[in-house]
Amino acid sequence: MPERSAEVPCPATLRDVYLRVYREAPYHEDEKDADAFAGQLAAHAALPGFCVTTVHDDAGALGGFAYGVRRESGWWHPRAEAPAPPWLHRPFFYVYELAVVRESRGLGHGRALLDLLLADRPEHHAVLAASRAAPAHALYRRWGWTTAGRLTGPPDGVDLLALPLSAC
């Protein structure tokens, strides 16, 4: 069962899960990328509206996590190829990561992590970046996320996807 928190639970464990997930194709990230993620996570945890969800396996090991922060009106991804659509010109919740280890996939954990992360959010929309080469992209689309933009630069083929939040 996923849990939600406004504080980072065991940053080193989140870093390790990040590396396990993102060393796989299509990402092929390494230790340096995982260290950069850990630094980014620490910076994001200090921002208003930070929230993280985690799920553990039956043995208590971390099987996955998702996190994001509230982004104020006027913020848009710095690598977006175009300005934000007009309907996103208000605060929204930006999902920075959703990571589920291979052994925990196919059990509904990704959806449960996102659902809990986005539950009761005051923002009108959530936004995330997803590689079109990743299997998760098709999942997001099936779950109702729609294209709101695209990112420039490497890696190529990354969409910004948005989801209306029902609490608003």
C-alpha positions in Angstrom: 0.0 0.0 0.0 1.5 3.4 -1.0 2.3 6.0 1.6 2.4 9.8 1.2 4.7 12.3 2.9 5.8 15.9 2.7 9.4 14.8 3.7 11.9 12.7 1.8 12.1 9.2 3.4 15.6 7.9 3.2 17.1 9.8 0.3 19.9 7.2 -0.2 17.3 4.5 -0.8 15.4 6.7 -3.2 18.6 7.3 -5.1 19.3 3.5 -5.3 15.8 2.9 -6.7 16.3 5.7 -9.1 19.5 4.1 -10.4 17.9 0.6 -10.6 15.1 2.0 -12.8 16.9 4.5 -14.9 20.0 2.4 -15.8 17.5 0.4 -18.0 16.7 1.3 -21.6 15.7 3.8 -22.9 17.5 5.9 -20.2 20.9 4.2 -19.6 21.7 6.5 -16.7 24.7 5.8 -14.4 26.0 6.6 -10.9 26.7 10.2 -11.9 23.1 10.7 -13.0 21.8 9.1 -9.8 23.9 11.5 -7.8 22.5 14.4 -9.8 19.0 13.1 -9.1 19.8 13.0 -5.3 20.8 16.6 -5.4 17.7 17.6 -7.4 15.5 15.7 -4.9 17.0 17.6 -2.0 16.5 20.9 -3.7 12.9 20.0 -4.6 12.1 18.8 -1.1 12.6 22.4 0.1 10.1 23.8 -2.3 6.4 24.6 -1.3 4.0 21.8 -2.2 6.6 19.0 -2.2 5.1 15.6 -1.9 6.4 12.1 -2.2 4.7 8.7 -2.3 6.4 5.3 -1.7 5.5 1.7 -2.0 7.3 -1.2 -0.3 7.4 -4.9 -1.2 6.3 -7.7 1.3 9.8 -7.8 2.7 9.8 -4.0 3.4 12.1 -3.0 0.6 11.3 0.1 -1.4 9.6 -0.9 -4.6 9.0 2.5 -6.0 8.3 6.1 -5.5 6.8 9.2 -7.1 7.4 12.9 -6.2 6.5 16.3 -7.3 6.1 20.0 -6.4 3.7 22.8 -6.9 4.8 25.1 -9.7 3.4 28.7 -9.7 1.8 30.5 -12.5 4.3 31.4 -15.2 6.7 28.5 -14.5 7.2 26.2 -17.4 9.8 23.5 -18.1 13.1 25.4 -19.1 13.6 22.9 -22.0 10.1 23.2 -23.4 10.2 23.9 -27.1 7.2 26.3 -26.8 5.4 28.3 -24.1 2.9 26.5 -21.9 -0.6 26.2 -23.3 -3.0 29.0 -22.0 -4.9 26.5 -19.8 -1.7 25.9 -17.9 -1.2 29.6 -17.0 -2.0 29.0 -13.3 -0.3 26.9 -10.6 0.0 23.2 -11.4 1.6 20.2 -9.8 4.8 19.0 -11.6 5.6 15.3 -11.2 9.3 15.0 -11.3 9.7 11.3 -11.0 7.8 8.0 -11.0 10.1 5.0 -10.6 9.1 1.4 -9.9 11.7 -1.3 -9.8 11.3 -4.2 -12.3 10.3 -6.7 -9.6 7.4 -4.5 -8.5 6.0 -3.7 -12.0 2.8 -5.0 -13.3 1.1 -4.9 -9.9 -0.5 -1.5 -10.2 2.1 0.3 -8.1 2.8 3.0 -10.6 -0.8 4.0 -10.9 -1.3 3.8 -7.1 1.7 6.0 -6.5 0.5 8.6 -8.9 -3.1 8.5 -7.7 -2.0 9.0 -4.1 0.5 11.7 -5.1 -2.2 13.7 -6.9 -5.1 13.0 -4.5 -6.6 16.2 -3.0 -4.2 18.5 -4.8 -5.5 22.1 -5.0 -4.0 22.7 -8.4 -6.1 22.3 -11.6 -3.6 20.2 -13.5 -0.6 17.9 -13.0 2.3 17.8 -15.6 5.1 15.4 -16.1 7.8 14.7 -18.7 7.8 11.3 -20.4 10.0 9.7 -23.0 8.1 8.5 -26.0 10.5 5.5 -26.0 9.6 4.4 -22.5 6.8 1.9 -21.8 5.4 4.3 -19.1 4.5 6.8 -21.9 1.8 4.5 -23.2 0.5 4.0 -19.6 0.2 7.7 -19.0 -1.8 8.1 -22.2 -4.1 5.3 -21.1 -4.6 7.0 -17.8 -5.8 10.2 -19.4 -2.6 12.3 -19.7 -2.5 14.4 -22.8 0.3 16.2 -24.6 0.9 19.8 -23.4 4.3 20.3 -25.0 7.7 18.8 -25.9 11.2 19.1 -24.6 14.2 20.1 -26.7 17.7 18.6 -26.5 18.8 15.3 -25.4 17.3 12.9 -24.8 15.1 13.3 -27.9 11.5 12.4 -27.9 10.3 13.7 -24.5 6.7 14.9 -24.2 5.2 17.1 -21.5 2.0 15.5 -20.5 -0.9 17.0 -18.5 -3.8 15.6 -16.5 -6.7 17.6 -15.1 -7.1 17.1 -11.4 -10.6 16.2 -10.2 -10.3 18.1 -6.9 -10.8 21.4 -8.7 
